[in-house]
């Protein structure tokens, strides 16, 4: 087992990652504000990233870090697209409520 896990076991990292994912999912499902929904989706991605890195370090492989690099690239693309959509919605409807998307056409 690597030196990283001498004081903290793998289960602790997995619990933290699962809690981050669960908090993000609950926040995404319960909120209607698009900015909060965006932040909750980022929280879910980071929870998964912690689990990938923990498994990669536990098994001594670099595949966990490689997956996290792809997750971060997807998160950056998602951030750019989501923020552009939020700005467009705010300019047209003067709100960031997710229900305002139903009124956008064309």
C-alpha positions as a Markdown table, in Angstrom:
| # | Residue | x | y | z |
|---|---|---|---|---|
| 1 | Unk | 0.0 | 0.0 | 0.0 |
| 2 | Unk | 1.4 | 3.5 | -0.9 |
| 3 | Unk | 2.5 | 6.0 | 1.7 |
| 4 | Unk | -0.5 | 8.2 | 1.0 |
| 5 | Unk | -2.8 | 5.7 | 2.7 |
| 6 | Unk | -0.8 | 5.2 | 5.9 |
| 7 | Unk | -3.0 | 7.5 | 8.0 |
| 8 | Unk | -6.2 | 7.6 | 6.0 |
| 9 | Unk | -7.8 | 4.5 | 4.6 |
| 10 | Unk | -9.4 | 4.2 | 1.1 |
| 11 | Unk | -12.8 | 4.1 | 2.6 |
| 12 | Unk | -12.4 | 7.6 | 4.0 |
| 13 | Unk | -11.7 | 9.0 | 0.5 |
| 14 | Unk | -14.7 | 7.1 | -0.9 |
| 15 | Unk | -17.0 | 8.4 | 1.8 |
| 16 | Unk | -15.9 | 12.0 | 1.1 |
| 17 | Unk | -16.4 | 11.5 | -2.6 |
| 18 | Unk | -19.8 | 9.8 | -2.2 |
| 19 | Unk | -20.9 | 12.6 | 0.2 |
| 20 | Unk | -19.9 | 15.3 | -2.3 |
| 21 | Unk | -21.7 | 13.5 | -5.1 |
| 22 | Unk | -24.8 | 13.1 | -2.9 |
| 23 | Unk | -24.9 | 16.7 | -1.8 |
| 24 | Unk | -24.4 | 17.8 | -5.4 |
| 25 | Unk | -27.2 | 15.6 | -6.6 |
| 26 | Unk | -29.6 | 16.7 | -3.9 |
| 27 | Unk | -28.8 | 20.3 | -4.6 |
| 28 | Unk | -29.3 | 19.8 | -8.3 |
| 29 | Unk | -32.7 | 18.2 | -7.9 |
| 30 | Unk | -34.0 | 20.6 | -5.3 |
| 31 | Unk | -32.9 | 24.0 | -6.6 |
| 32 | Unk | -34.4 | 26.0 | -9.5 |
| 33 | Unk | -31.6 | 28.6 | -9.7 |
| 34 | Unk | -29.4 | 27.8 | -12.7 |
| 35 | Unk | -26.2 | 29.0 | -11.1 |
| 36 | Unk | -26.8 | 26.8 | -8.0 |
| 37 | Unk | -27.6 | 23.9 | -10.3 |
| 38 | Unk | -24.4 | 24.5 | -12.2 |
| 39 | Unk | -22.4 | 24.5 | -9.0 |
| 40 | Unk | -24.0 | 21.3 | -7.8 |
| 41 | Unk | -23.1 | 19.6 | -11.1 |
| 42 | Unk | -19.5 | 20.7 | -10.6 |
| 43 | Unk | -19.7 | 19.3 | -7.0 |
| 44 | Unk | -20.8 | 15.9 | -8.4 |
| 45 | Unk | -17.9 | 15.9 | -10.9 |
| 46 | Unk | -15.4 | 16.6 | -8.2 |
| 47 | Unk | -16.8 | 13.9 | -5.9 |
| 48 | Unk | -16.3 | 11.4 | -8.8 |
| 49 | Unk | -12.8 | 12.8 | -9.3 |
| 50 | Unk | -11.8 | 12.2 | -5.7 |
| 51 | Unk | -12.9 | 8.6 | -6.0 |
| 52 | Unk | -10.9 | 8.1 | -9.2 |
| 53 | Unk | -7.8 | 9.5 | -7.7 |
| 54 | Unk | -8.2 | 7.5 | -4.5 |
| 55 | Unk | -8.6 | 4.2 | -6.4 |
| 56 | Unk | -5.7 | 5.1 | -8.6 |
| 57 | Unk | -3.4 | 5.8 | -5.7 |
| 58 | Unk | -4.6 | 2.7 | -3.8 |
| 59 | Unk | -3.8 | 0.4 | -6.7 |
| 60 | Unk | -0.6 | 2.3 | -7.6 |
| 61 | Unk | -1.7 | 3.1 | -11.1 |
| 62 | Unk | -1.9 | 6.4 | -13.0 |
| 63 | Unk | -5.2 | 5.6 | -14.7 |
| 64 | Unk | -7.2 | 7.4 | -11.9 |
| 65 | Unk | -5.3 | 10.6 | -12.6 |
| 66 | Unk | -5.8 | 10.2 | -16.4 |
| 67 | Unk | -9.6 | 9.9 | -15.9 |
| 68 | Unk | -9.6 | 13.0 | -13.7 |
| 69 | Unk | -7.8 | 15.0 | -16.4 |
| 70 | Unk | -10.7 | 14.1 | -18.8 |
| 71 | Unk | -13.2 | 15.0 | -16.1 |
| 72 | Unk | -11.6 | 18.4 | -15.7 |
| 73 | Unk | -11.6 | 19.0 | -19.4 |
| 74 | Unk | -15.3 | 18.1 | -19.6 |
| 75 | Unk | -16.0 | 20.4 | -16.6 |
| 76 | Unk | -14.3 | 23.3 | -18.3 |
| 77 | Unk | -16.3 | 22.8 | -21.4 |
| 78 | Unk | -19.5 | 22.5 | -19.4 |
| 79 | Unk | -18.7 | 25.7 | -17.5 |
| 80 | Unk | -18.2 | 27.7 | -20.6 |
| 81 | Unk | -21.4 | 26.4 | -22.2 |
| 82 | Unk | -23.5 | 26.6 | -19.0 |
| 83 | Unk | -22.4 | 30.2 | -18.2 |
| 84 | Unk | -23.1 | 31.3 | -21.8 |
| 85 | Unk | -26.6 | 29.8 | -21.6 |
| 86 | Unk | -27.2 | 31.5 | -18.2 |
| 87 | Unk | -26.1 | 34.9 | -19.5 |
| 88 | Unk | -28.4 | 34.5 | -22.5 |
| 89 | Unk | -31.3 | 33.6 | -20.3 |
| 90 | Unk | -30.7 | 36.5 | -18.0 |
| 91 | Unk | -30.4 | 39.0 | -20.9 |
| 92 | Unk | -33.7 | 37.8 | -22.3 |
| 93 | Unk | -35.8 | 37.1 | -19.2 |
| 94 | Unk | -34.0 | 39.0 | -16.4 |
| 95 | Unk | -34.0 | 35.8 | -14.2 |
| 96 | Unk | -31.9 | 32.8 | -13.7 |
| 97 | Unk | -34.8 | 30.5 | -12.8 |
| 98 | Unk | -34.8 | 27.2 | -14.6 |
| 99 | Unk | -38.5 | 27.5 | -15.3 |
| 100 | Unk | -37.8 | 30.4 | -17.7 |
| 101 | Unk | -36.2 | 28.0 | -20.2 |
| 102 | Unk | -39.7 | 26.7 | -21.1 |
| 103 | Unk | -40.6 | 30.1 | -22.5 |
| 104 | Unk | -37.5 | 30.4 | -24.8 |
| 105 | Unk | -38.2 | 29.6 | -28.4 |
| 106 | Unk | -36.2 | 30.0 | -31.6 |
